[in-house]
C-alpha cells in the first residue's frame, strides 16, 4: 500500500505513536493537585516548608531561569542526584520536619491555631472538677478543647484515614520522608509477604462434595474438636458445647445431609485447633505457619460463598467470626483487610438482630437468646479492637443497642430444651464465660471512650474525668481471680486464666492512655507552687504506659518454651502488639521531655522500661514491620541518653546527625512523629 501524499493528513489513530505526556509539576504538587511553577524547589513547596522534599520525575529536569546558583549548589550532608541536584538526606528531612512542627506550635500560641493549621476553639469548662479531685486543673484555659481531627494518608495505591489518637496521624509531608527512610533504612529488610484474604479477593470454587472430601478422617477431627473446646477460649463466645456435640454426632451419621454452612463452621473450628496445636508444638519453627491453616481457611470461605453468607442464615455469624479470628491471628501487624472483614461481621450481626436483647424479640427461645448475648459481647469486643488498631471510629453505637451482658453460666447449666434460664452463678465462681462477662464490662467503658476520642466536636476536661470514673468503675467489677497479679503467684493457674488477666489489664491501660495522652506534656508557664495542670492525667498515662510494657515483658518471657503461656502464644495477636507500640511511643516522648515527669515518676524508670522493650522489639523486627519501627526508634532514643551504651553503631551514627534541642524533641518524639520510622 502506497503511503499517503505529503499534503494529506495522516488518518492513523493518534494513540499508536503518542508519547506519554510529561509530568511538569513536582511530585508533591501533582499529588496535592496544586499549581507548580516548576522551579527547583518550586514556590509552592518552599512556602509550605517542604523545599527539601520537592522533587521531579526522573525523566524531567526543569531548570527555571528563576532557579539560582545557590539553590543548585551542593550543600554539606546532601547527595548528588543523576541531574546534579542536591538530594536531601534523612537527617535533613527530619530537621526540616522539626522546623515545620515547631513553627506551627509557635503559631498556635500566637494566633490560636492548632498544630495542624486548623482553627482551635478554646473553651473553659462550665463545671470545674470538685476541689481536691484528681482532675483539678490550675489553669482551665490550658485545656485542649479541640478534638483530635485525624488525617488522611495518601500513597500511590491507597488512601487511609486515621483518627487523631492513632500514631500514624502525622504531617502532610511525611509521605516523602517515609519513602526516603524505606530506601535507606529498610532496604535490607525482607518484608513479609502479603496474605491473601480469600473472602475479599476470591478463591477457587468448590462443590459440597469437594468440601466434604477435604475433611480429615473422624479420629483426626475428634482430636481437633477436643482441642477447640478444651484448649481455646473462643468456644463460649459463639458455641454451646452440648448443642454442638449433638449436631456433631448427627453429622457423622449422615454427612451429605448437613448444611454447607455448618461444614464451614466445622472447618473453622478445625483451623483454629491447628493454629493452637502448632503453637504448642515445640518442634515447629517460629513464624512458620502450618500449611493446613491455608487449606482449611480456604474451605471456610468456599462454604461461606456456597452457603450465600450475605443472606444471614443459621451458623453464618459463627463461621464468619471464626474466619475473622483466623485471619487476624496469622498476621503480625495491623491489616486493613481485617477491618473490612470486621465490618462485614458487624453488618451481618446487625441484620440478624444481635444488637437487640432477645427479651424484646418474639420467637427466640431462652437458650438461643443467651447464646446471642454471648455472641454480641464478642462482636463489641472485636469492633473496638480492630477499629482502634486501624485508627478508625468503631462501627457499633451504644444508642443502637440494648443487648444485656450474658449470665455467668456453664454450658451444662442450660440447653435447647430449657423453658427459662437459670440464675447467674456468683461472679466469684469461674465458668466458661466468666472472662467474657468481665470483658463485656471493660469494653462497654472502652466503647464510650473510643466514641469520645473519635468525636470531631470540642472536648471538655470534665467529660474526660467522667469517662475516667466509668472506666475505673468497670475495672472494679472484675472478679478477683481475673485481676492482675505477679506470675510467681500464678504458678498453679491455667494459662487461659493468666492470658485473660493480662488482656483485661491491657484494655484498662488502653482506655487510660486514650483518655489522657493529650494532657501528657505540661506547659511550664502554667506551673503554680510546684503544681502542674492535669497531673492526674499525666500520672495515669505514665502508669498505664509502664504497665503495658510490663505486660509485654511478661508475654515475652512466658511464651518461651518453658513459660506458662507457651501453649497460648498464638493468642498474643497484633492487637496486643498495637498497645505495646503505643506505650513505647509515649515513653519515648517522655524520655525526650523529662519536664513532664513531675508526678512521682523519674527518667531512670522510663529508660529502664524502654531498654527492656528494645530487646523485645529487636528480636521481632525481622518478622514485623511494626516491631522494626519500634526497634529503630528506640535505637535513636536510648542512644541519646547519657551513659547508655547498649545501642549499636547504627543507632549511634543516626544520633550523631540528629541534633534536637529540648523544646523541639518533645514534638518529634511524640506518638505522631514515630510514623517517620515506619
C-alpha positions in Angstrom: 0.0 0.0 0.0 1.4 3.4 -1.0 2.0 6.0 1.6 -0.4 9.0 1.6 0.7 12.1 -0.2 2.7 14.6 1.8 -0.1 17.1 1.7 -2.7 14.7 3.1 -3.2 14.3 6.8 -2.3 11.0 8.4 -5.5 9.4 9.4 -4.0 6.7 11.6 -5.0 6.7 15.3 -3.0 9.2 17.2 -2.6 6.8 20.1 -0.3 4.5 18.2 2.7 6.7 18.3 1.6 9.1 21.0 4.3 9.9 23.5 3.3 9.9 27.1 2.5 13.3 28.5 5.5 14.5 30.5 4.9 15.5 34.2 6.0 19.0 34.6 4.8 19.6 38.2 6.9 18.4 41.1 5.7 15.2 42.8 4.2 17.0 45.9 2.2 19.5 43.8 1.0 16.8 41.5 -0.2 14.6 44.4 -2.0 17.5 46.0 -3.2 18.9 42.7 -1.6 22.3 43.4 -0.2 24.8 40.9 3.5 24.3 40.4 5.9 27.0 38.9 8.4 24.2 38.0 11.3 25.8 39.9 13.8 23.8 41.9 12.4 23.9 44.6 9.1 25.2 43.4 7.5 28.2 45.2 4.6 26.1 46.5 6.8 23.6 48.3 9.0 26.4 49.6 6.0 28.3 51.0 4.8 25.1 52.7 8.3 24.5 54.2 8.9 21.4 52.1 11.7 22.6 49.9 13.9 19.6 50.7 11.1 17.3 49.6 10.4 19.0 46.3 11.4 16.5 43.6 10.5 15.9 39.9 10.2 12.7 38.0 13.4 11.1 36.7 12.6 12.0 33.1 12.0 15.6 33.8 14.7 18.2 34.6 13.1 21.7 34.8 15.6 24.4 35.2 13.6 27.5 35.5 15.6 30.7 34.9 14.5 31.7 38.4 16.5 28.9 39.9 19.5 30.4 41.4 23.1 29.1 41.5 22.8 28.9 45.3 19.8 26.6 45.0 21.7 24.3 42.8 24.9 24.3 44.8 25.5 21.1 46.7 25.2 21.6 50.4 27.1 19.7 53.0 25.3 16.5 54.1 23.5 16.0 50.8 23.9 13.5 48.0 24.2 14.4 44.3 21.4 13.0 42.1 21.7 12.0 38.4 20.6 15.5 37.5 23.2 17.3 39.6 20.5 18.4 42.0 21.2 18.0 45.7 19.3 15.2 47.3 18.4 15.7 51.0 19.4 13.0 53.5 17.0 11.6 56.0 18.6 13.8 58.7 18.0 16.9 56.5 14.3 16.0 56.1 13.9 15.2 59.8 15.4 18.6 60.6 13.0 20.2 58.1 10.0 18.4 59.6 11.2 19.5 63.0 11.3 23.1 61.9 7.8 22.9 60.5 6.3 21.4 63.6 8.0 23.9 65.9 7.0 26.9 63.8 3.4 25.6 63.8 3.4 25.2 67.5 4.7 28.7 67.9 2.0 29.9 65.7 -0.5 28.1 67.9 0.4 30.3 70.9 0.2 33.5 68.8 -2.9 33.2 66.7 -5.0 30.5 68.4 -4.5 27.8 65.7 -3.7 24.2 66.4 -0.6 22.4 65.2 -2.3 21.1 62.1 -3.3 24.5 61.0 -7.0 24.3 61.8 -8.6 26.9 63.9 -8.7 25.9 67.5 -11.7 26.6 69.7 -10.7 27.4 73.2 -13.5 26.9 75.7 -13.5 26.9 79.5 -15.5 24.1 81.1 -18.5 25.5 82.9 -18.4 22.8 85.6 -15.0 22.5 87.1 -13.9 19.3 88.9 -14.6 19.4 92.6 -11.8 20.9 94.7 -9.2 18.3 95.6 -10.4 15.9 93.0 -7.8 14.1 90.9 -8.9 16.1 87.8 -8.4 19.5 89.3 -6.9 22.0 86.9 -4.9 25.0 87.9 -5.5 26.8 84.7 -8.7 25.9 82.9 -7.7 27.8 79.7 -4.9 25.3 79.2 -7.4 22.6 78.4 -7.1 21.4 74.8 -10.7 21.9 73.8 -10.3 21.0 70.1 -11.0 17.3 69.3 -8.4 15.2 67.5 -9.1 15.8 63.8 -7.3 12.9 62.3 -5.7 12.8 58.9 -5.8 11.2 55.5 -2.6 9.4 54.4 -2.1 9.0 50.7 0.1 6.6 48.9 0.5 5.6 45.3 -2.2 2.9 45.7 -4.1 3.8 48.8 -5.8 6.5 50.8 -6.4 5.9 54.5 -8.0 8.0 57.2 -6.7 7.6 60.8 -8.1 9.3 63.9 -6.2 11.9 65.9 -5.3 9.4 68.7 -3.7 6.9 66.3 0.0 7.1 66.0 0.0 7.5 62.2 -1.8 10.8 62.2 1.2 12.9 61.0 2.1 15.9 59.0 1.1 16.1 55.3 4.6 16.0 54.1 5.5 12.8 55.8 5.0 10.5 52.8 8.2 11.6 51.1 10.2 11.2 54.3 8.7 7.7 54.8 9.8 6.7 51.2 13.3 8.0 51.9 13.6 6.1 55.1 12.3 2.9 53.4 15.1 3.3 50.8 17.9 4.0 53.3 16.9 2.2 56.5 14.6 -0.7 55.5 16.2 -1.7 52.2 17.8 -4.8 53.8 14.6 -5.9 55.5 12.7 -8.7 53.8 9.1 -7.6 54.0 6.6 -10.2 54.9 4.5 -11.5 52.0 1.0 -10.1 51.9 -1.6 -12.7 52.9 -4.4 -13.4 50.6 -7.8 -12.8 52.2 -9.9 -15.3 50.4 -13.3 -13.9 51.3 -12.3 -10.4 49.9 -10.2 -11.4 46.9 -11.7 -14.8 46.0 -10.6 -18.4 45.9 -11.3 -21.3 43.6 -14.9 -22.5 43.6 -15.8 -25.9 45.1 -18.9 -28.1 45.4 -20.2 -29.5 48.6 -18.8 -32.9 47.6 -15.3 -31.3 47.1 -15.5 -29.7 50.6 -16.6 -33.0 52.2 -13.7 -34.8 50.5 -11.2 -32.4 52.1 -12.3 -33.2 55.6 -9.9 -35.3 57.6 -11.0 -38.7 58.9 -13.0 -38.8 62.1 -10.3 -39.6 64.6 -8.3 -36.5 63.5 -11.4 -34.3 63.5 -12.3 -35.7 67.0 -8.9 -34.5 68.3 -9.3 -31.1 66.7 -12.7 -30.6 68.2 -11.5 -31.7 71.6 -8.6 -29.1 71.4 -11.1 -26.4 70.4 -13.3 -26.8 73.4 -10.6 -27.7 76.0 -7.7 -25.6 74.9 -9.2 -22.5 73.4 -11.2 -19.6 74.9 -13.3 -19.0 71.8 -15.9 -21.6 72.2 -18.0 -19.9 75.0 -18.4 -16.8 72.8 -20.3 -18.5 70.0 -20.9 -22.1 70.6 -22.6 -24.2 73.2 -20.6 -27.4 73.8 -23.6 -29.6 74.4 -25.6 -28.4 71.4 -22.6 -28.8 69.1 -21.8 -32.3 70.4 -25.3 -33.4 69.4 -25.0 -31.8 66.0 -21.6 -33.3 65.5 -22.9 -36.8 66.1 -25.7 -36.3 63.6 -23.2 -35.0 61.0 -21.2 -38.3 61.1 -24.4 -40.3 60.8 -25.2 -38.6 57.5 -22.5 -36.1 56.3 -24.2 -35.4 53.0 -27.4 -34.1 54.6 -25.5 -31.5 56.7 -25.8 -27.8 55.6 -22.8 -26.4 53.9 -22.7 -23.5 56.4 -22.3 -26.0 59.3 -19.4 -27.5 57.3 -17.8 -24.1 57.2 -18.2 -23.8 61.0 -16.6 -27.3 61.4 -13.7 -26.3 59.2 -13.2 -23.1 61.1 -13.0 -24.9 64.4 -10.5 -27.4 62.9 -8.4 -24.5 61.6 -8.3 -22.8 65.0 -7.3 -26.0 66.6 -4.5 -26.4 64.1 -3.3 -22.9 65.0 -3.3 -23.8 68.7 -1.6 -27.2 68.0 1.2 -25.5 66.0 1.8 -23.1 68.8 2.0 -25.9 71.4 4.4 -27.9 69.2 7.9 -27.3 70.3 9.3 -28.7 67.1 7.6 -26.1 64.9 9.7 -23.3 63.6 8.7 -19.8 65.0 6.9 -17.7 62.4 6.3 -20.6 60.1 2.6 -21.3 59.5 1.2 -24.8 59.2 0.2 -25.3 55.6 -3.1 -26.9 56.8 -4.2 -23.4 58.0 -4.3 -22.1 54.5 -6.0 -25.2 53.3 -8.7 -25.0 55.9 -9.3 -21.3 55.7 -9.9 -21.7 52.0 -12.5 -24.3 52.7 -14.2 -22.0 55.2 -14.6 -19.3 52.5 -15.8 -21.8 50.0 -18.5 -22.8 52.4 -19.4 -19.2 53.1 -19.8 -18.4 49.4 -21.6 -21.7 48.6 -24.0 -21.1 51.5 -24.6 -17.4 50.4 -23.5 -15.9 53.7 -24.9 -12.5 52.9 -28.4 -14.0 53.5 -27.6 -14.3 57.2 -28.7 -17.9 57.7 -28.0 -20.2 60.6 -24.3 -20.6 61.6 -23.3 -17.7 59.3 -22.2 -15.4 62.1 -20.4 -18.1 64.0 -18.5 -19.2 60.9 -17.7 -15.7 59.8 -16.4 -14.7 63.3 -14.2 -17.8 63.4 -12.8 -16.9 60.0 -12.1 -13.4 61.1 -10.3 -14.7 64.2 -8.1 -16.9 62.0 -7.2 -14.1 59.6 -6.0 -11.7 62.3 -4.3 -14.5 64.3 -1.9 -15.3 61.4 -0.9 -11.7 60.9 1.9 -10.0 62.7 0.8 -6.4 62.0 -2.3 -4.4 61.5 -4.1 -5.1 58.2 -6.9 -3.2 56.6 -8.4 -6.4 55.3 -9.2 -7.4 58.9 -11.1 -4.1 59.4 -13.1 -4.8 56.2 -13.9 -8.3 57.4 -14.9 -6.9 60.8 -17.3 -4.5 59.1 -18.9 -7.4 57.2 -19.3 -9.4 60.5 -20.9 -6.4 62.3 -23.4 -5.8 59.5 -24.3 -9.5 59.4 -24.9 -9.4 63.2 -27.0 -6.2 62.9 -29.1 -7.7 60.1 -29.7 -10.7 62.3 -30.8 -8.5 65.2 -28.0 -9.4 67.6 -27.9 -5.8 68.8 -31.4 -6.1 70.3 -31.9 -8.0 73.5 -33.8 -11.3 72.8 -36.3 -10.4 75.6 -37.7 -7.7 73.2 -37.9 -10.1 70.2 -40.6 -12.8 69.7 -39.8 -16.3 68.7 -36.4 -16.6 70.3 -36.0 -19.3 72.9 -34.3 -18.6 76.2 -31.4 -20.8 75.1 -31.0 -19.1 71.7 -31.3 -15.7 73.4 -28.5 -16.4 75.8 -26.2 -17.6 73.0 -27.0 -14.4 71.1 -26.0 -12.3 74.2 -22.6 -14.2 74.2 -22.1 -13.6 70.5 -22.9 -9.9 70.9 -20.4 -9.4 73.7 -17.8 -10.9 71.3 -18.9 -8.6 68.5 -18.5 -5.5 70.7 -15.0 -6.5 71.6 -13.8 -7.2 68.1 -15.3 -4.0 66.7 -13.4 -1.8 69.3 -10.1 -3.7 69.0 -10.0 -3.7 65.2 -11.3 -0.2 64.7 -8.8 1.4 67.1 -6.0 -0.6 65.7 -6.7 0.9 62.3 -7.3 4.4 63.8 -11.0 4.4 62.8 -14.2 5.1 64.7 -15.9 2.0 65.9 -18.9 0.8 63.9 -21.3 -0.1 66.7 -23.0 2.8 68.5 -24.4 2.4 72.0 -27.6 4.2 71.3 -28.5 1.5 68.7 -28.2 -1.4 71.1 -29.8 -2.8 74.2 -28.5 -6.3 74.4 -27.5 -7.1 78.0 -24.5 -8.9 79.2 -24.6 -12.7 79.3 -25.2 -14.6 82.5 -22.3 -16.3 84.4 -23.3 -19.9 83.4 -21.6 -23.1 82.4 -22.8 -24.8 79.3 -24.0 -27.7 81.5 -26.4 -25.2 83.2 -28.8 -24.9 80.3 -29.6 -26.4 76.9 -32.0 -26.1 74.0 -34.9 -27.7 75.9 -34.9 -25.3 78.9 -38.0 -23.2 79.3 -36.2 -20.5 81.2 -32.6 -19.6 82.1 -31.2 -20.5 85.5 -30.0 -17.6 87.7 -26.5 -16.4 87.1 -23.8 -18.1 89.2 -21.9 -15.9 91.7 -19.3 -13.7 90.0 -16.6 -15.2 92.2 -17.2 -18.6 90.6 -15.2 -19.5 87.4 -17.4 -20.6 84.5 -16.8 -20.9 80.8 -18.0 -17.3 80.2 -16.5 -15.5 83.3 -13.9 -13.8 81.2 -16.5 -12.9 78.6 -18.7 -11.1 81.2 -15.6 -9.2 82.6 -14.6 -8.2 79.1 -18.1 -7.1 78.3 -17.9 -4.5 81.1 -14.5 -3.2 80.3 -15.3 -2.9 76.6 -18.6 -1.2 77.5 -16.5 1.6 79.1 -13.9 1.5 76.2 -16.6 1.9 73.7 -17.7 5.2 75.3 -14.1 6.4 75.4 -13.5 5.4 71.7 -16.6 7.4 70.7 -15.4 10.4 72.7 -11.9 10.5 71.3 -13.2 10.0 67.7 -15.6 12.9 68.0 -15.0 15.9 65.8 -16.5 18.2 68.4 -14.6 20.2 71.0 -13.8 18.2 74.1 -14.3 19.1 77.8 -11.9 18.0 80.6 -14.9 17.4 82.9 -16.1 14.8 80.4 -12.6 13.2 80.4 -12.8 12.8 84.1 -16.3 11.4 83.9 -15.3 8.8 81.5 -12.2 8.0 83.6 -14.6 7.2 86.5 -16.7 5.0 84.2 -13.5 3.1 83.2 -12.4 2.7 86.8 -15.8 1.5 87.9 -15.9 -1.1 85.2 -12.4 -2.3 86.2 -13.6 -2.6 89.8 -16.2 -5.1 88.8 -13.6 -7.6 87.5 -13.6 -10.7 89.8 -10.5 -11.2 91.9 -9.3 -14.3 90.0 -9.2 -12.2 86.8 -7.2 -9.4 88.4 -3.6 -8.8 87.6 -1.1 -10.5 89.9 2.5 -11.5 89.9 3.4 -14.5 87.8 5.1 -16.1 90.9 1.6 -16.2 92.5 0.0 -17.8 89.4 2.1 -21.0 89.1 -1.0 -23.2 89.5 -3.4 -21.1 87.4 -4.4 -22.3 83.9 -2.7 -20.5 81.1 -6.1 -19.3 79.7 -6.9 -17.5 83.0 -3.5 -15.9 83.0 -4.0 -14.7 79.5 -7.4 -13.3 80.4 -5.9 -11.3 83.3 -3.2 -9.8 81.1 -5.7 -8.9 78.4 -8.2 -7.3 80.8 -5.4 -5.2 82.4 -4.1 -4.3 79.0 -7.5 -3.0 77.9 -7.8 -0.9 81.1 -4.4 0.7 80.3 -5.5 1.2 76.8 -8.6 3.2 77.9 -6.4 5.4 80.3 -4.0 6.3 77.5 -6.7 7.1 75.0 -8.3 9.4 77.5 -5.3 11.2 79.0 -2.4 11.1 76.4 -3.2 14.6 75.1 -2.6 16.0 78.5 0.8 14.5 78.9 3.0 17.5 78.1 2.7 20.2 80.7 3.3 23.8 79.8 5.9 25.3 82.3 4.1 28.6 82.1 1.1 27.1 83.9 3.1 25.8 86.9 1.9 27.2 90.2 3.7 26.5 93.5 5.3 23.4 92.1 1.9 22.1 90.9 1.2 21.4 87.2 -2.2 21.2 85.4 -3.7 17.8 84.6 -1.3 16.0 86.9 -3.8 13.2 87.3 -4.0 12.7 83.5 -0.2 12.6 83.2 0.2 10.2 86.1 -2.5 7.9 84.8 -1.0 7.9 81.3 2.6 7.2 82.5 1.4 4.4 84.8 -0.6 2.8 82.0 2.3 3.0 79.6 4.7 1.4 82.1 2.0 -1.2 82.9 1.6 -2.1 79.2 5.4 -2.6 78.8 5.3 -4.8 81.9 2.7 -6.9 80.3 4.8 -7.1 77.1 7.7 -8.3 79.2 5.6 -11.0 80.8 4.3 -12.2 77.5 7.8 -12.3 76.1 9.1 -14.3 79.0 6.2 -16.7 79.5 5.6 -17.5 75.8 9.1 -19.1 75.6 9.1 -23.0 75.5 9.4 -23.2 79.3 6.9 -20.4 80.1 3.4 -20.7 81.5 1.9 -19.2 78.3 3.8 -21.2 75.8 0.7 -23.0 74.6 -1.2 -19.7 74.4 1.5 -17.8 72.4 -0.6 -17.7 69.3 -3.1 -15.5 71.2 -0.5 -12.8 71.5 -2.0 -11.1 68.5 -1.4 -7.9 66.6 -4.0 -6.2 68.9 -1.6 -6.6 71.8 1.4 -5.5 69.7 -0.5 -2.3 68.8 -0.9 -1.4 72.5 2.8 -2.3 73.2 3.8 0.0 70.3 1.6 2.9 71.7 3.1 2.6 75.2 6.6 2.5 73.7 5.9 5.7 71.8 4.6 7.5 74.8 7.6 6.6 76.9 9.9 7.7 74.0 8.2 11.1 74.3 8.8 11.2 78.0 12.4 10.2 77.6 13.0 13.3 75.5 10.8 15.6 77.7 11.8 14.9 81.3 9.9 18.1 82.4 6.7 16.1 82.1 7.9 13.7 84.8 6.7 15.9 87.7 4.3 13.4 89.4 6.4 10.9 91.2 8.0 9.3 88.1 11.6 9.6 87.1 13.6 9.3 83.9 15.6 6.3 85.1 12.3 4.4 85.4 11.3 5.3 81.9 14.7 4.4 80.4 14.7 1.0 82.2 11.3 0.1 80.7 12.4 1.2 77.2 15.6 -0.7 77.5 13.7 -3.9 78.2 11.3 -3.2 75.5 14.1 -2.5 73.0 15.4 -6.0 73.5 11.9 -7.5 72.8 11.3 -5.4 69.7 14.7 -6.1 68.3 14.1 -9.9 68.4 10.9 -9.5 66.5 11.9 -6.9 63.9 12.7 -9.3 61.1 9.1 -10.7 61.1 7.1 -7.5 61.8 7.3 -4.0 60.3 5.8 -2.5 63.4 8.4 -4.2 65.6 11.2 -2.8 63.4 9.6 0.6 63.7 9.8 0.4 67.5 13.3 -1.1 67.5 14.7 1.7 65.1 13.0 4.4 67.2 14.5 3.1 70.4 17.9 2.9 68.8 17.7 6.7 68.5 16.0 7.5 71.8 18.3 5.3 74.0 21.5 6.3 72.3 20.7 9.9 73.3 20.7 9.0 77.0 23.9 9.9 78.9 25.9 6.8 79.7 23.7 4.5 77.7 25.9 2.1 75.7 23.6 -0.7 74.7 22.9 0.7 71.2 24.9 -0.5 68.2 26.9 1.6 65.9 23.9 2.1 63.6 22.0 3.9 66.4 25.0 6.0 67.4 25.6 7.2 63.9 21.9 8.1 63.4 22.0 10.1 66.6 25.2 12.0 65.7 23.3 13.7 62.9 20.0 14.0 64.7 20.5 17.2 66.7 17.4 18.1 68.8 17.0 20.8 71.3 14.9 20.3 74.4 11.9 22.2 73.0 11.8 20.5 69.7 12.4 17.0 70.7 9.1 16.9 72.7 7.3 17.3 69.3 9.4 14.9 67.3 9.3 12.1 69.8 5.6 12.3 70.2 3.5 9.4 69.1 2.8 11.2 65.8 6.5 11.6 65.0 7.1 7.8 65.1 5.5 7.3 61.8 8.7 8.6 60.3 10.3 5.4 61.4 7.6 3.2 59.9 
